[in-house]
Amino acid sequence: MIELTRIQGRSGNCIKGKDGSIYNNAALTFILTYSHNIRYAQFIQKKNGKVLLNIVPEAVFSSQNLDELKQMIDLKIGLSNLELEINLIKEQDLIYTTRNKYSYIISE
């Protein structure tokens, strides 16, 4: 009998909450799909339970859009399980991989 001790994969495609819960790109895609006036978004996590969300907004992005985004994050993840900082940035400030590809989840 073979015993499986670990599974190796792309751990950079998810974020982890304070309690260790894992939120994959499907949950994060849901949040962005139902958020409005966001051109690009990038979730950056360097520590479990703490996320920096960089947003490249459309010209008509409003404080109401920001409130709706926070509500979607609270619905899917729970703001009590995540220390969240949101920054509005310019497109040239997005982080790209070493192969110059855009990723909306960066987990270090």
C-alpha positions in Angstrom: 0.0 0.0 0.0 1.3 3.5 -0.9 0.8 6.3 1.6 0.4 9.8 0.2 2.2 12.3 2.4 1.8 15.5 0.4 0.6 16.9 -2.8 2.7 19.4 -4.6 1.1 22.0 -6.9 0.6 25.6 -7.5 0.2 27.1 -4.0 0.5 30.6 -5.5 -3.0 30.3 -7.0 -4.8 30.8 -3.7 -4.8 32.9 -0.6 -5.2 31.7 3.0 -7.3 33.2 5.7 -6.3 33.9 9.3 -7.8 30.5 10.3 -5.9 28.6 7.5 -8.9 28.4 5.2 -7.8 28.3 1.5 -9.5 30.5 -1.1 -8.8 29.4 -4.6 -9.0 31.4 -7.8 -12.7 30.3 -8.3 -13.8 32.2 -5.2 -11.7 35.2 -6.1 -12.9 35.2 -9.7 -16.5 35.2 -8.3 -15.7 38.3 -6.3 -14.3 40.1 -9.3 -17.0 38.9 -11.7 -19.7 40.6 -9.5 -17.7 43.8 -8.9 -18.1 46.7 -11.2 -15.8 49.2 -12.9 -12.6 47.3 -12.2 -10.2 46.9 -15.1 -7.7 44.7 -13.3 -7.2 43.4 -9.8 -4.4 41.6 -8.1 -4.5 39.8 -4.8 -1.1 39.8 -3.1 -0.4 37.7 -0.1 2.9 37.5 1.8 1.5 36.3 5.1 -1.6 34.1 5.9 -4.6 36.2 6.8 -3.2 39.4 5.3 -3.9 40.5 1.7 -3.1 43.5 -0.4 -5.6 44.0 -3.2 -4.4 46.3 -5.9 -7.1 47.6 -8.2 -6.8 49.3 -11.6 -10.1 51.1 -11.7 -12.1 52.1 -14.7 -12.6 55.9 -15.1 -16.1 55.7 -13.6 -15.0 53.7 -10.5 -16.8 55.1 -7.4 -16.8 54.7 -3.6 -20.0 52.7 -4.1 -18.1 50.3 -6.3 -15.5 50.0 -3.5 -18.1 49.3 -0.9 -19.7 46.6 -3.2 -16.3 45.0 -3.6 -15.8 44.9 0.1 -19.3 43.3 0.6 -18.4 40.6 -2.0 -15.2 39.9 -0.3 -17.0 39.6 3.1 -19.6 37.3 1.5 -17.1 34.9 -0.1 -14.2 35.0 2.4 -15.3 37.0 5.5 -13.5 40.2 6.4 -13.1 38.8 9.9 -10.9 36.1 8.4 -8.7 38.5 6.4 -6.8 41.6 7.1 -7.4 43.5 3.8 -5.7 46.6 2.3 -7.1 47.9 -1.0 -5.0 50.2 -3.2 -6.1 51.9 -6.4 -3.1 51.7 -8.8 -2.3 52.4 -12.4 -2.0 49.6 -14.9 1.8 50.0 -15.2 2.1 49.2 -11.4 0.7 45.7 -11.8 3.1 42.9 -10.9 4.1 40.5 -13.7 5.7 37.1 -13.5 9.3 36.5 -14.6 7.8 35.4 -18.0 6.0 38.7 -18.2 2.5 37.2 -17.5 -0.2 38.9 -15.5 -1.5 36.9 -12.5 -4.4 38.1 -10.4 -3.2 36.0 -7.4 0.3 36.4 -6.1 1.1 34.3 -3.0 4.6 34.4 -1.7 
